[in-house]
């Protein structure tokens, strides 16, 4: 039997998924991997002197990253993009609520969360904390690494209609239960964070903390064909694009961008609708005319695609039903919610043929709205031809998502072919 348990690639992928409960952890882990692989960290506030054939990266605001292999005279960049954030529940600034004998944390919904999937899970907390530093601010990552609370479901005996189309009020039904509270007990959440960091509460200026399911990712299925995990959208793609850059040390002129805030519209300093990528592209295009290089560049935006769900197959157009483990999905939308054009699809078709990777296609039902990605925003901001690709998955935006075990490596194979730049 061809089981994938123990594949070194999948092992590293699952470790990355499990150790990256927030966008800031995903970027820190990617930065560490890049540094171990010889990439040099640059500070955006400093002057740079770039050398051809060296490899660099820049982190912005902890949640976004650009890395590249510096070419001598670049004809055009090959850029792989993905996003670091996932829909989740985030702790409010003054979160502690004491009600009916329990301490709870007030949460806000970040992005398009499939809310019902967060109930009855063992939840932990992780995020970044601003530490006061003589007028400046340092950020430090925190991860509680143990289940510290849950959002219990209501027993079916107390809600007989629970299985008949349940509505969830996010204000009233999501506060996280974290402990019993004696009548005169009080809790200061800054103190709780300070204790985790080994600091004093006075040092904590502010925080951005996410709840996350503690359950580790796992290979599942009778034949081990699937991978179940939190945050597959879109840490799966972050991992694949980083691998494509790191593993291919001859890939000069290849760049990756990991944007933050895609799930909430991408408008931020590290988001795809901000200036981050353009600013780095301009600084890294040192030996050539930027405008000429820009129009010769290709952006490949990678974000997971909806694999057809066998119980709900009618939710897909009948001719566009991607399956798990059948290869990368090309995402097409006439209204440009995906950035794919006939030109960019034509290039990818040829790259896929050379890499011996088969492609699948997604085009949504005409009577259903379509999601989007960083692809159209990047194409629009930079004027760089772009294609949207992704691995097929089930249950997008659930607390636990599932993809095929083979697709990540098939996508990597395709991206490796594209780093050769032998097509455009
Ligand atoms: Zn996504």
Boltz pocket constraint, residues with backbone or C-beta under 6 A from the ligand:
constraints:
  - pocket:
      binder: B
      contacts: [[A, 83], [A, 85], [A, 233], [A, 234], [A, 262], [A, 303], [A, 304], [A, 372]]
      max_distance: 6.0
